[in-house]
Amino acid sequence: MTDPVVFTDVETDNGMMIGHAELNMESTLNSLSLEMVRLLHPAIDAWAERDDIVCIVITAAGDRAFCAGGDIQALYAAIDANHAADAVVNDYPFRFFEEEYRFDFSLHECPKPVITIGHGIVMGGGLGIFGASQYRVLTEKSRLALPEVTIGLFPDAGASWTLRNMPQYWASFLGLTGSHINAADALLCGVGTHLVGHSERTELLRLAKQLPWSGDGSDLELIDEWLAGLAVPILPEAQISNVPERLSQVDDFRAEIAAVQSLAGQSDWIDKGLANLERGCPTTAGIVVEQLRRVPEMSLADSYRMELTVATHCAQNNDFREGVRALLIDKDNSPMWRFTDLAGLEWEHVLSHFVEPWQTHPLTDLGEV
């Protein structure tokens, strides 16, 4: 049986160690399961505590994807069973979201430098790992997205923080439309930090072994200089620059949606994204606007707490189940959303997703509340 994640201690030429984790589910585009999270989190925490570990490198098997997102099939099966029973008979979705967010938060806080190579598809839960890493290396074939509007979920796994740290007019467009971006876009947005050629990415670990590691704070400068000196591949043209600068109106849902829709006709890439918004889940669109309104005033831990609250409601309500059914299970591409269009969306329903359903939040211990 294939190990879903492969862990290796790699010795450097000067006797230090690099922790290497490789996602190893190529057949599912390395989609992230609860089992994988439960393997990754303690392993990386253990590396973080070792004096001989100078950095942690996260890669993925196969040529097509770093990670295409969470294991949606497993989430759907559990959510569907709960809806059929009108009770929680399978708590997999709630365990998955909580443990995934805990792991992503730990990557943000990791005391060792984390270098993640995001080749090919980097979406959803994959972007959660990538975005939480200190060094985020892309290739000319990287393709990133937050496509949750198409399945009735919302940009999660730390996406709130990722979107918070880019110009809000870009964050709004990407969150609302689920548009795919390339490496050039990701560098402009600050989602990526460095580049390596797609075919050269597998050489990075060998090159890292040869660096003169010291095991102290000076290694950050060493990594910066090394990654900045890599040969830069020829990139596709950036698309996100077609989204013009404007004052976002995330305190006014209707105005914000109208502003995004008014971009129609500026480019084929924009129009493709707007088509996703038009046929996507209206509730998700509302959640994105409210998410972007709230997150600027939050700490990192607060942003993950907000996401777990929203994700829990999404798992309990029907739109997420219906979106996955229509796109991936029955593949009829005809989801029956709770609200048929954006005009009919009730804002009280959107806000209900941000009401904590517990007396004590499961992620209270991540940081100050």
C-alpha positions as CSV (number, residue, x, y, z in Angstrom):
1,M,0.0,0.0,0.0
2,T,1.3,3.5,-0.9
3,D,2.2,5.7,2.0
4,P,0.0,8.9,1.5
5,V,2.9,11.0,2.8
6,V,6.6,10.1,2.6
7,F,8.9,11.5,5.3
8,T,12.7,11.6,4.9
9,D,15.5,13.0,7.0
10,V,18.0,14.3,4.4
11,E,21.6,14.9,5.6
12,T,23.3,18.0,4.3
13,D,26.9,18.0,3.2
14,N,28.0,19.7,6.5
15,G,26.2,17.2,8.7
16,M,22.9,19.1,9.4
17,M,19.5,17.7,8.5
18,I,16.6,18.7,6.3
19,G,13.1,17.4,7.0
20,H,11.4,16.4,3.7
21,A,7.7,15.6,3.5
22,E,6.3,14.6,0.1
23,L,2.6,14.3,-0.5
24,N,2.3,10.9,-2.2
25,M,-1.3,10.5,-3.6
26,E,-0.6,11.2,-7.3
27,S,-3.8,9.3,-8.3
28,T,-6.0,11.9,-6.5
29,L,-3.8,14.9,-7.4
30,N,-2.5,14.6,-3.8
31,S,-5.9,15.7,-2.4
32,L,-5.6,16.2,1.3
33,S,-7.3,13.7,3.6
34,L,-7.6,13.6,7.4
35,E,-5.1,10.7,7.4
36,M,-2.6,12.9,5.6
37,V,-3.1,15.8,8.0
38,R,-2.6,13.4,10.9
39,L,0.7,12.2,9.5
40,L,1.9,15.7,8.5
41,H,1.2,17.6,11.7
42,P,3.1,15.5,14.3
43,A,6.0,14.8,11.9
44,I,6.6,18.5,11.2
45,D,6.1,19.4,14.8
46,A,8.8,16.9,15.7
47,W,11.2,18.3,13.1
48,A,10.5,21.8,14.4
49,E,11.8,20.7,17.9
50,R,15.1,19.1,16.7
51,D,18.3,21.2,16.9
52,D,19.8,19.4,13.9
53,I,17.0,20.3,11.5
54,V,17.8,23.4,9.5
55,C,14.7,23.6,7.4
56,I,11.6,21.7,6.3
57,V,10.8,21.1,2.6
58,I,7.3,20.1,1.4
59,T,6.9,18.7,-2.1
60,A,4.4,16.4,-3.9
61,A,4.6,13.4,-6.1
62,G,3.7,13.5,-9.8
63,D,3.9,16.1,-12.5
64,R,0.4,17.5,-12.4
65,A,-0.3,18.8,-8.9
66,F,1.1,19.8,-5.6
67,C,-2.4,19.4,-4.1
68,A,-5.8,19.9,-5.7
69,G,-7.5,20.5,-2.4
70,G,-9.2,18.6,0.3
71,D,-10.6,15.1,-0.2
72,I,-14.0,16.3,-1.3
73,Q,-15.3,12.8,-1.9
74,A,-14.8,11.8,1.7
75,L,-16.3,15.0,3.0
76,Y,-19.3,14.5,0.7
77,A,-19.9,11.0,1.8
78,A,-20.0,12.0,5.5
79,I,-22.1,15.1,5.0
80,D,-24.6,13.2,2.8
81,A,-24.9,10.5,5.5
82,N,-25.6,13.1,8.1
83,H,-28.2,14.8,6.0
84,A,-29.9,11.5,5.2
85,A,-30.1,10.7,8.9
86,D,-31.0,14.3,9.9
87,A,-28.3,13.8,12.6
88,V,-24.5,13.7,13.0
89,V,-23.8,10.0,12.3
90,N,-20.3,10.7,10.8
91,D,-18.2,13.5,12.3
92,Y,-15.5,13.3,9.7
93,P,-16.1,16.8,8.2
94,F,-15.9,18.5,11.6
95,R,-12.7,16.6,12.5
96,F,-11.2,17.2,9.1
97,F,-11.7,21.0,9.2
98,E,-10.5,21.4,12.8
99,E,-7.4,19.3,12.3
100,E,-6.6,20.8,8.9
101,Y,-6.8,24.3,10.3
102,R,-4.7,23.4,13.3
103,F,-2.0,22.0,11.0
104,D,-2.0,25.0,8.7
105,F,-1.7,27.3,11.7
106,S,1.2,25.3,13.0
107,L,3.0,25.8,9.7
108,H,2.5,29.6,10.0
109,E,4.0,29.4,13.4
110,C,6.8,26.9,12.7
111,P,10.2,28.0,14.2
112,K,12.0,26.3,11.3
113,P,12.0,27.7,7.8
114,V,9.4,25.9,5.7
115,I,10.0,25.7,1.9
116,T,7.0,24.4,-0.1
117,I,7.2,23.8,-3.8
118,G,3.8,24.4,-5.4
119,H,4.0,22.8,-8.8
120,G,1.0,22.3,-11.0
121,I,-2.4,22.5,-9.4
122,V,-2.4,24.3,-6.0
123,M,-6.0,24.7,-4.8
124,G,-8.1,24.7,-1.6
125,G,-6.3,22.6,1.1
126,G,-3.2,22.6,-1.1
127,L,-3.1,26.4,-1.1
128,G,-3.6,26.2,2.7
129,I,-0.3,24.4,3.1
130,F,1.4,26.5,0.5
131,G,0.2,29.8,1.8
132,A,1.2,28.9,5.4
133,S,4.8,28.2,4.4
134,Q,7.5,30.9,4.8
135,Y,9.0,30.2,1.3
136,R,6.5,29.5,-1.4
137,V,8.2,28.4,-4.6
138,L,6.3,28.2,-7.9
139,T,7.0,26.9,-11.4
140,E,5.9,28.2,-14.8
141,K,3.2,25.4,-14.7
142,S,1.7,26.4,-11.3
143,R,-2.0,27.0,-11.3
144,L,-3.7,28.3,-8.2
145,A,-7.3,29.0,-7.3
146,L,-9.9,29.3,-4.6
147,P,-12.7,27.6,-6.5
148,E,-15.1,27.1,-3.6
149,V,-17.9,29.3,-5.1
150,T,-18.5,26.5,-7.6
151,I,-19.2,24.0,-4.8
152,G,-20.9,26.0,-2.1
153,L,-18.1,26.1,0.3
154,F,-15.9,29.2,0.9
155,P,-12.2,30.1,0.7
156,D,-10.8,28.3,3.8
157,A,-7.7,26.6,5.2
158,G,-6.1,29.9,5.8
159,A,-7.4,31.6,2.6
160,S,-8.8,34.4,4.8
161,W,-5.2,35.4,5.7
162,T,-3.9,34.9,2.2
163,L,-6.6,37.2,0.8
164,R,-6.1,39.7,3.6
165,N,-2.5,40.2,2.6
166,M,-3.2,41.2,-1.0
167,P,-4.9,44.3,-2.4
168,Q,-8.6,43.9,-1.5
169,Y,-9.9,44.5,-5.0
170,W,-7.9,41.5,-6.1
171,A,-8.9,39.5,-3.1
172,S,-12.5,40.2,-3.7
173,F,-12.3,39.1,-7.4
174,L,-10.4,35.9,-6.7
175,G,-12.6,34.9,-3.8
176,L,-15.9,35.6,-5.6
177,T,-15.0,34.1,-8.9
178,G,-12.7,31.2,-8.1
179,S,-10.5,32.4,-11.0
180,H,-7.4,30.4,-11.7
181,I,-4.2,32.3,-11.5
182,N,-0.7,31.5,-12.8
183,A,2.7,31.9,-11.3
184,A,3.1,35.5,-12.6
185,D,-0.3,36.4,-10.9
186,A,0.7,34.7,-7.7
187,L,3.9,36.6,-7.5
188,L,2.1,39.9,-8.0
189,C,-0.4,39.0,-5.3
190,G,2.3,37.9,-2.9
191,V,1.0,34.4,-2.8
192,G,4.3,33.1,-4.1
193,T,7.7,34.2,-3.1
194,H,10.2,32.5,-5.5
195,L,10.4,30.6,-8.8
196,V,12.0,27.5,-10.1
197,G,11.7,25.7,-13.5
198,H,9.1,23.0,-13.5
199,S,11.6,20.4,-14.7
200,E,14.3,21.7,-12.3
201,R,12.2,21.6,-9.1
202,T,13.2,18.0,-8.2
203,E,16.8,19.3,-8.0
204,L,16.1,21.7,-5.2
205,L,16.6,19.2,-2.4
206,R,20.0,18.2,-3.8
207,L,21.0,21.8,-4.0
208,A,19.8,22.5,-0.5
209,K,22.0,19.7,0.8
210,Q,25.0,21.6,-0.5
211,L,24.4,24.9,1.2
212,P,26.6,25.9,4.1
213,W,24.0,25.6,6.9
214,S,24.7,27.0,10.3
215,G,21.6,26.0,12.2
216,D,20.9,29.5,13.4
217,G,19.1,32.7,12.3
218,S,21.6,33.3,9.6
219,D,20.1,30.4,7.6
220,L,17.2,32.7,6.6
221,E,19.6,34.9,4.7
222,L,21.2,31.8,3.2
223,I,17.8,30.6,1.9
224,D,16.8,34.0,0.6
225,E,20.0,34.3,-1.4
226,W,19.8,30.7,-2.7
227,L,16.2,30.9,-3.9
228,A,16.6,34.4,-5.3
229,G,19.6,33.1,-7.4
230,L,17.7,30.2,-9.1
231,A,17.2,30.5,-12.8
232,V,13.9,32.1,-13.5
233,P,11.6,30.2,-16.0
234,I,9.7,32.0,-18.7
235,L,6.2,32.7,-17.2
236,P,2.8,33.0,-18.8
237,E,1.4,36.5,-18.9
238,A,-0.2,37.7,-15.7
239,Q,-4.0,38.0,-15.8
240,I,-4.8,39.6,-12.5
241,S,-3.5,43.0,-13.6
242,N,-6.7,43.2,-15.7
243,V,-8.6,43.7,-12.5
244,P,-8.3,47.4,-11.9
245,E,-7.5,49.1,-8.6
246,R,-10.7,50.4,-6.9
247,L,-12.0,51.0,-3.4
248,S,-13.6,47.8,-2.3
249,Q,-17.0,48.0,-0.7
250,V,-17.1,44.9,1.5
251,D,-19.4,46.7,4.0
252,D,-22.0,46.7,1.2
253,F,-22.6,43.3,-0.3
254,R,-24.7,44.5,-3.3
255,A,-22.3,47.2,-4.2
256,E,-19.3,44.9,-4.0
257,I,-20.9,42.3,-6.2
258,A,-22.0,45.0,-8.7
259,A,-18.5,46.4,-8.8
260,V,-17.0,43.0,-9.6
261,Q,-19.7,42.3,-12.2
262,S,-19.0,45.7,-13.8
263,L,-15.6,44.3,-15.0
264,A,-17.4,42.3,-17.7
265,G,-15.8,42.6,-21.1
266,Q,-12.3,43.7,-19.9
267,S,-10.7,40.3,-20.7
268,D,-11.6,36.7,-21.5
269,W,-10.1,35.7,-18.1
270,I,-12.3,38.1,-16.2
271,D,-15.4,37.0,-18.1
272,K,-14.6,33.4,-17.3
273,G,-14.4,34.2,-13.6
274,L,-17.7,36.2,-13.8
275,A,-19.4,33.2,-15.3
276,N,-18.3,31.2,-12.2
277,L,-19.8,33.8,-10.0
278,E,-23.1,33.9,-12.0
279,R,-23.6,30.1,-11.8
280,G,-21.9,29.6,-8.4
281,C,-23.4,29.5,-5.0
282,P,-25.0,32.8,-3.9
283,T,-24.4,32.0,-0.2
284,T,-20.7,31.5,-0.8
285,A,-20.5,34.9,-2.5
286,G,-22.0,36.5,0.6
287,I,-19.7,34.6,2.9
288,V,-16.7,35.8,0.9
289,V,-17.7,39.5,1.2
290,E,-18.3,39.2,4.9
291,Q,-15.1,37.2,5.4
292,L,-13.1,39.9,3.7
293,R,-14.9,42.6,5.8
294,R,-14.0,40.9,9.0
295,V,-10.5,39.5,8.5
296,P,-8.5,42.8,8.4
297,E,-9.1,43.3,12.1
298,M,-8.3,39.7,13.1
299,S,-5.2,37.9,14.3
300,L,-4.0,34.8,12.5
301,A,-5.6,32.6,15.1
302,D,-8.9,34.5,14.9
303,S,-9.0,34.1,11.2
304,Y,-8.8,30.3,11.6
305,R,-11.4,30.4,14.3
306,M,-13.7,32.3,11.9
307,E,-13.1,29.8,9.2
308,L,-13.9,26.8,11.4
309,T,-17.2,28.5,12.4
310,V,-18.2,29.0,8.8
311,A,-17.0,25.6,7.7
312,T,-19.0,23.9,10.4
313,H,-22.2,25.7,9.2
314,C,-21.4,24.8,5.6
315,A,-21.1,21.1,6.5
316,Q,-24.5,21.3,8.3
317,N,-26.3,23.3,5.6
318,N,-27.2,21.9,2.2
319,D,-25.4,24.1,-0.3
320,F,-22.0,22.5,0.1
321,R,-23.4,19.0,-0.3
322,E,-25.5,20.1,-3.3
323,G,-22.5,21.8,-5.0
324,V,-20.3,18.7,-4.7
325,R,-23.1,16.4,-5.9
326,A,-23.7,18.5,-9.0
327,L,-20.0,19.0,-9.9
328,L,-18.3,15.7,-8.8
329,I,-20.9,13.0,-7.9
330,D,-23.8,13.2,-10.4
331,K,-21.9,15.6,-12.6
332,D,-25.1,17.2,-13.9
333,N,-23.7,20.7,-13.3
334,S,-27.1,21.8,-12.1
335,P,-26.9,22.5,-8.4
336,M,-30.1,23.5,-6.6
337,W,-28.8,26.3,-4.4
338,R,-30.8,27.5,-1.4
339,F,-31.1,30.9,-3.2
340,T,-31.4,30.7,-6.9
341,D,-29.5,33.9,-7.6
342,L,-27.6,36.7,-5.9
343,A,-30.5,39.1,-6.0
344,G,-32.5,36.8,-3.8
345,L,-29.8,36.1,-1.2
346,E,-30.9,36.8,2.3
347,W,-28.1,38.5,4.3
348,E,-29.3,37.1,7.6
349,H,-28.6,33.6,6.2
350,V,-25.0,34.7,5.3
351,L,-24.4,36.1,8.8
352,S,-25.7,33.0,10.5
353,H,-22.6,31.2,9.2
354,F,-20.4,33.5,11.4
355,V,-22.3,32.6,14.6
356,E,-20.3,30.1,16.7
357,P,-22.3,26.9,17.3
358,W,-20.3,25.9,20.4
359,Q,-20.1,27.2,23.9
360,T,-16.3,27.0,23.7
361,H,-14.7,27.3,20.3
362,P,-12.6,24.2,19.4
363,L,-9.7,26.4,18.3
364,T,-9.7,28.6,21.4
365,D,-6.2,27.3,22.3
366,L,-4.6,28.5,19.1
367,G,-4.0,31.9,20.6
368,E,-5.5,34.9,22.4
369,V,-9.2,35.3,21.9
